[in-house]
Amino acid sequence: MADAADALRRLSFNQATINKWGALEAIEACARHGVGWVSLWREPVAKDGPAACAKALKETGLRVSSLCRGGFFPAATAREREERLAENRRAIDECAELGTDVLVLVCGGLPEGSRDLDGAREMVRDGVAALVPYAAERGVKLGIEPLHPMFAADRNVISTLTLANDIALGLASPQVGVVIDVFHVWWDPAVYREIRRAADVTLGFHVNDWLVDPPSVLHSRAMMGDGPIELRRLRRAVDMAGYDGPIEVEIFNRDVWAMDPDAVMTTIKERFVSEVM
């Protein structure tokens, strides 16, 4: 186990973990709890105002590990796909305004009525490639986050780290990489090989745990240490591959959302040290 103060330097609070807080509240809470990084979501930032959030970040000294989220590339028509690219360009602009260089991409599921999984994955690759010039212009990197296969139909056809690496390494652009979330990849027998393969393209690392027998698929993440994931082994593998950036705690869990937010923040810090580092 690492020294607590040293370990907590890498902790980033992902705003989705406490859904009671708006963007400004999350920034204030991180500063109050001594957490130096925050990951923000576009909808709360839009509600509070990007300029106000950027001002609060500057005043508190917090750094933004990433902005969630872009992506959702597959669509039934060329017009819809172009509209989605335009929305992603707006997300890139928001990253630049907030001072983060990572836009997390949840790449999108099958177009309505489609069963063409290969075609949807090709749309994702083409969509990411189309964004590269604008991302480079704005100084933002595109982090492809693979999601667990149970989300392939409606949220993300990029369902393994292998698929995410194939796109990122195939495009061979410094603007494109991968974001590794343990919830989505822990089960994969190829995960440690693919972590090594992602050595030069890892843009983020997310921790949480797997909730056995969850109330719903979407809300099936647990607090670190409350499930079966080998968190420290995965973190060490990512570190050994060369990633030394912030580590986001991102939990979608109704029971966690119902708790006192400050108590959740205290638990996050404790479990980050005891279970992850």
N, C-alpha and C positions, 0 to 999 in steps of 0.2 A: 504494500500500500504506500502511495506517495505521501509526502508531507502535505497537509491540508491546504496551507496557504499557497504552496506551489501548484498543487493540483487545480485549485479553483481558478487559477489564472486562465485556464482553457475553457471554463464553463460558459456556455451561452444559453440564455433562456429563450426558448421558442415560444412566441406569444400564444400559440394555440393551446399550450398546456394549461393556461388559466383563462378561460374564455369570458370571464367576468370583466377583465381589464381591456380597455381600449388601448390604442398605441401609446398615447401619452402616459396613461397609468402604468403600462408595462415598463416604459422607460424610467419613470420615477421610482417604481418598485425595485428595478434592477440596481439603480444608484443607491437606494436606501439599504438594500441587502448586500451591497458590495460585490455585485456581479458585473463584470466589466464588458460583457458582450450581450447583445440581444438580437434575435431574429424576428423580424416584423412581417405581418401579412398585409397584403394590398388593401383589402376592404377596410380594416380599422384605420390604416394610414389615410385612406381617402376620406374617412369620416372625420378624423381629427385635423386633416390637412397636412400634406407633405411638407410645406414650409414650416408649420408649427412643430412637426416632428423633427425636422432637421435642426431647428433652433434648440429644441430640448436636448437632442443628442449632443450638440456642441456645448451646451451649458453644463451637462452632466459628465461629459468626457466619454460616454459610452460609444462603443464601436458596434456596427451592424454586421453580423456574420453573414447574413443572407436576407433576401426578400422572397417571400412566398406569395404568389407563385405565378409562373408563366406556363406555357405549354398548350395542351388541348388542341393539337394540330389536326388530327384526322376529322374530315367532314365530307359530306356527300357531294358537294359542288365546289368548283374552283372559286366561286365568289365567297363562299363560307370560309374556305381555307385562307383566302387573302384577308378577310376580316379578322381572322384569328392571328394572322401575322401582324396586322396593324395593332391589335391589342397587346401583343407581345412587345412591340416596339414602345408602346406606352409604358409597359412594365420596366423595360430597360431604362427609359427616361427617369422613372421613379427611383430605380437603383442609384443612378447617378446623382439625383438630388439628395438622397439619404446618405450617400457616401459609402455604399457597399458595392463590391465588385462581383457579387454572385447573385444571379437570378436562378432560383430553383425551378426546374421544369417538371411538372406533372404532365406527362406527354399526351394523355387523352386516350379514351377507349375506342371501341368500334363505332363508326358512324351508324346512325339510327337505321335499323333494318339490315345491316351488313353482317356477314359472317367471314369476311375476307381479312383474316388476321395478318397475313403477310402484306397485303395491300395497305393496311392501316399502319403497320410498322414502317413501310416505305414512305408514307406520308409524314411520319414523325421525322425520319432522317432528312427528307426534303425540307421540312419546315425549319429544323434546326440549322441546316445549311443556309437557308435563305436569310436567317437572322444574323449570320456571322459578320457580314460587313458593317451592319449598323451597331452591333455589339462592340466591335472593335473601335468604331468611331467614338462610342460613348465610354469606353474603358470598362466594359462589363463582361463577365464570363457567364456562360450558359451551363448550368449544372443539371445534367440528366439524372433524375432520381428514379431508379427502378422501384416498382411497387410489387408487393406480393401477388402471385398469380390470381388470387381471389378477386383482385380489382381489375383484371385484364379487360373485361367486357365494357365497363363503364368509366374507368378512370385512367388506366394506363396499360397500353399493350406492351410496353417495355417492362417485362415482368421478371427479368433476372439481371444481375450485374454483368453477365456475359453479353447480353443484348445491348446494355448501356455502353459497355466498353467497345463493342463492335462499332457503334456509331461514333463515339468520341475519338477513338483511335483511327477509325477509317477516315474521318474528316480531317484529322491531323491539323487542327487549328488551335492556337493557344487560347482561343476564346471558348473552347468547348471542353467540358470535362464531365465528371460524374459526382453525384452526391450519394453517399452510402448510409442508409438507415438500417440499423440492426434488425428492427422489426420485420423488414421486408426481405432480408437476405440471409438471416441466421440459419435457416433450414437447408440451404442450398449446399450440396456436397462439393460444389466447385467454388465456394465463396472465398476460401483462403488463396486459391490459385488466382482468382479474379481480382482480389485485393492487391496481390503482387503485380498483376498485369496492369492495374490502374495506377501504378506508382507515380507516373508523371501527369496524371489527369484527375487526381482526386481533389475536389474543390470543397468538400464538406463531409462531416461525419456526424450522424445523429444517434442518440442512445435513448432507450426506453426498455420495455420488457414485453413479453408475450403473455397475455391474459388467457388462461385456459378456461374454456367454457364461457365465452363472453356473451353479453346481452345482445350485441350486434357486431357485424364484421367491422364497421367503421370505428367503433369504440372499444376495440379489443387490445389496446396497448395498456401496459401496466407500468407502475413505478419501478425504476431499476431495483433489482433484487427480489421482486415479487413474482418472478417467472423463471423459465428454464434457460434463458439465453446466456451464453458464456461471454458476458460483456467485456471482462478484462482481457480475455484471449483475443477477441475481435479488435479491441482498442489497441492492444500491443501489435497485432498484425498490421493495422493501418499505420501505426507509428513506424514500424520497421520498414514499411514501404515508402516512408518519407514524408507522410503528412504530419505536420506539427501545428496545425491551426486550431481554431476554436471547435469545441465539441458541443453540439446543440442537444438539449433535452427537449424532446417533442413527444407529448403524450395526449392522445385523444381518449378520454375516459370520463364517463359521466360521474362516477364516484369522486374522482379527483376534482372535477369541475365544481362539485357540490361542497367541497371542503373550504375552510377558511383559506383565502389565497396566500396570506403571509405564512401560514403553517405549511402550505405546499412548498413555498419557496425554501423554507428552512429544511424540509425533508429532502428536496432536490439537492441542496448543497451537501447534506449528510450522506445521501446515497451516492452522489457523484464521487465523493472521496472513497467511500467504503466499497462500492461495487464496480466502479468504472476504472478508477485510477489505481 
